[in-house]
Structures are given as C-alpha cells and as structure tokens.
Amino acid sequence: MSLPTPTPTSRAVVTGASSGIGAALAEGLARRGYSLILVARREDRLRELADRLAADYGVTAEIRAVDLSDRAERAKLGDELAAREIAVLCNNAGFASYGELASADPARERRQVELNAVAVHDLTLAVLPGMLERRAGAILITGSTAGNQPGPNNATYAASKAFANTLAESLHGELAGTGLQCTLLAPGPVRTEYAEAAGVSNLDRLVPAPLWISAEEAATQAITGMAAGRRRVVPGVFAKVQTVSGQYTPRGLVGPILRTVYRKVK
Ligand SMILES: NC(=O)c1ccc[n+]([C@@H]2O[C@H](COP(=O)([O-])OP(=O)(O)OC[C@H]3O[C@@H](n4cnc5c(N)ncnc54)[C@H](OP(=O)(O)O)[C@@H]3O)[C@@H](O)[C@H]2O)c1
C-alpha cells in the first residue's frame, strides 16, 4: 500500500490548514510533491502558507476560506471536491470545549458537532466516488485519544471524536482491496492553537511538558502511517498510554477519573 502518485492535476486537500497539525500536514504533503487545496476560515494564514509552500516545494497551492461548520459553505466545497481529482483528503479541522454541557453555549456545541463530525462525514462522502472510480486515494481523519472513552466535562468533543475515530477505522476496513485507504490519526496532547481555540489557558500546566508532542511530529507520523496503509496512527508515548488505558479500563471507572481531570481545565 502506498500513497497515490502526485500529478499536476491531482490535489491533496487539508482542512484546518491555517495552523497546528493541518499546517504541518500540508507541508509534509507538499514535500512529497502534492499540489494542495488548503481549507480553513482564516484566509490570510492560508495565503501565507500557500505562497510559502509553492515557493519552497514548487507545488500549486490553492486556498479555500470556508467555515466548515456552515452547511451551505461546506456543501459548496463538497461539490467542488466531488468534481476534482482528489488524491488525498486530510479531514483535520476541529476544536474542543471544556465544562459542563448544561452550561455550554448550545450554538457553539452544535458548531463543534458540525465541524468535528458532520463535516468529516460530508467531505469523505464527497471524494469517495471519484477515488473509487480512479481506484486511488487516501483519506486521513484526525480523531483523538479523547474519542476512545467517555469524557465528562468534555462531552461534545469526546463524542465527536468517537465518531471520527470509528468512522476512520470502519472505512479502513471497507476499503480493503479497493486501492484506497483510510487512516485514523488519534493524537494525545499536541502543541498547537488547540487550547486557545477551546478558550482554556491551563492545559499547559495540567499536562507536564514532556508529554506534549509537536504538530510536525504528529503530521510526519500521520503521513508515514498513511503511506504504509495503517489503520490507526497514535503519535507519542503518552498518547499510546492514554489509548490503552482509555480502551481497556472499565468505562464506569475511566469516566469519573476523567471528570476529575477535565473539571480542572479552565
Ligand atoms: N492539539 C491537540 O492536543 C489535539 C489532540 C488530539 C486531537 N487534535 C485534533 O487535531 C485537529 C487539529 O487541531 P490542532 O491541534 O492543530 O488545533 P489548531 O491549531 O487550533 O487548528 C485547528 C484548525 O481547524 C481550523 N478550523 C477551526 N474551526 C473551523 C471551521 N469552522 N471551519 C474551518 N476550519 C476550522 C482552524 O482554522 P481557522 O480558525 O482559520 O478556521 C485551524 O486551522 C483537530 O481536529 C483537533 O481536535 C488535537
């Protein structure tokens, strides 16, 4: 199993490319010769990255400033991707929220479900028929270790990432023998703008420094894993420990433990 060979007309799509893991995925794919479609809301950031990647790697980098939590904007992008030669789709955009669900802003929680779960589903559905027709294509879905077990005080995020994790691994199974592949990237703590986007400021203090990995490390492992046709990529030692403990500790026990931890996130 290997990644589709990049061609002048094919594109690798990266959502959430304006920062963090997405920007690193875009650079890793450009380094492998893929021309890109970079997606996020912040157009200035996308433009800056696109210009740099085009100059450094000689690829074409298109940008689409799209709010993926907006169904109408997302549908327009989905229609475009369905009609294009998409070699790689990295469904990576996402954000988290912490606190009790009952006190959360319902509109923000809904946007989170739209972005972390429904948009991932929609864009995957958009590119699959073309990929199957060409018998070539790779899909990456950025889930999380948060999706492996219940997450009290992080409920919408944990549930949306459970969807992402399960969709990726299910599709991986379905695509066996088709020439296509789907890989789950399920990281633990990665140094990005994640905490800022979640509106919290003490994650840095709650999770000791050595347990964090860089966005570049997560992206490099994701792309290597995709190229190897892996079902799941869990970058970093701490994420591997989280994965084993999250999946094998009884849910009745792991829920209250995580509630104690997540209640401290402010
Ligand atoms: N960092 C971690 O510790 C960690 C751990 C596990 C999983 N993850 C997952 O990794 C993925 C990437 O996050 P990150 O850590 O790299 O965080 P980040 O630096 O905050 O990046 C998030 C990206 O998503 C984009 N985005 C947010 N809302 C969007 C919207 N409505 N429409 C389109 N794009 C949107 C942001 O761009 P704009 O703001 O410009 O739209 C940004 O490019 C997420 O799915 C996250 O849940 C992160």
The ligand as an ORCA input file, in Angstrom:
! r2SCAN-3c Opt
* xyz 0 1
  N      -3.702     19.705     19.793
  C      -4.108     18.626     20.435
  O      -3.722     18.393     21.601
  C      -5.011     17.640     19.737
  C      -5.146     16.359     20.288
  C      -5.960     15.445     19.652
  C      -6.631     15.795     18.500
  N      -6.489     17.063     17.991
  C      -7.232     17.393     16.776
  O      -6.319     17.825     15.790
  C      -7.015     18.601     14.820
  C      -6.199     19.841     14.500
  O      -6.163     20.669     15.647
  P      -4.858     21.427     16.142
  O      -4.434     20.780     17.391
  O      -3.906     21.561     15.039
  O      -5.517     22.828     16.591
  P      -5.464     24.283     15.919
  O      -4.061     24.754     15.845
  O      -6.452     25.078     16.702
  O      -6.010     24.034     14.445
  C      -7.379     23.861     14.172
  C      -7.617     24.127     12.714
  O      -9.010     23.935     12.432
  C      -9.489     25.075     11.713
  N     -10.894     25.326     11.999
  C     -11.460     25.564     13.213
  N     -12.775     25.826     13.061
  C     -13.028     25.750     11.716
  C     -14.183     25.936     10.920
  N     -15.384     26.248     11.479
  N     -14.099     25.805      9.580
  C     -12.895     25.501      9.001
  N     -11.771     25.304      9.692
  C     -11.836     25.437     11.042
  C      -8.625     26.236     12.222
  O      -8.568     27.279     11.245
  P      -9.416     28.643     11.274
  O      -9.521     29.088     12.697
  O      -8.584     29.549     10.396
  O     -10.732     28.297     10.660
  C      -7.268     25.562     12.315
  O      -6.641     25.565     11.058
  C      -8.390     18.898     15.425
  O      -9.354     18.034     14.834
  C      -8.197     18.561     16.893
  O      -9.397     18.187     17.506
  C      -5.690     17.975     18.585
*
